Amino acid sequence: MQLKIMPKRKRLSAGRLPLILFLCQMISALEVPLDPKLLEDLVQPPTITQQ
């Protein structure tokens, strides 16, 4: 019977975790400017002034 050697899974090292978290935070903080023409075409919901 021949044993197959399973390849080791690479673990996320403790040194890379802060870098990955920092990059995720930077990506989520990016703002995409909206086209004013698209904003004009959007219908705005009515504003509730009194209940």
C-alpha positions in Angstrom: 0.0 0.0 0.0 1.4 3.4 -1.0 0.8 6.4 1.1 0.1 9.7 -0.5 1.7 12.8 1.0 -0.8 15.6 1.4 0.5 19.0 0.5 0.7 21.4 3.5 -1.8 24.2 3.5 -0.2 27.6 3.8 -1.3 29.4 6.9 -1.7 33.1 7.2 1.2 34.3 9.2 0.7 36.7 12.1 3.0 39.2 10.3 0.7 39.4 7.2 -2.6 39.7 9.0 -2.2 43.5 9.9 -1.1 44.2 6.3 -4.2 42.4 4.9 -6.5 44.2 7.4 -4.9 47.6 6.5 -5.4 47.0 2.8 -9.0 45.9 3.3 -9.6 49.1 5.2 -8.0 51.3 2.5 -10.1 49.6 -0.2 -13.3 50.1 1.7 -12.5 53.8 2.3 -12.3 54.6 -1.4 -15.1 56.8 -2.6 -16.3 56.6 -6.2 -17.5 60.0 -7.5 -21.0 59.8 -8.9 -21.9 61.2 -12.3 -24.2 64.3 -11.9 -26.2 63.3 -14.9 -27.1 59.9 -13.3 -28.1 61.7 -10.1 -30.5 63.9 -12.0 -32.3 60.9 -13.4 -32.8 59.3 -10.0 -36.3 59.7 -8.5 -36.0 60.9 -4.9 -38.5 59.5 -2.4 -40.9 61.9 -0.7 -39.6 63.5 2.5 -41.7 63.0 5.6 -42.2 66.3 7.3 -44.8 65.4 9.9 -46.0 62.1 11.4 
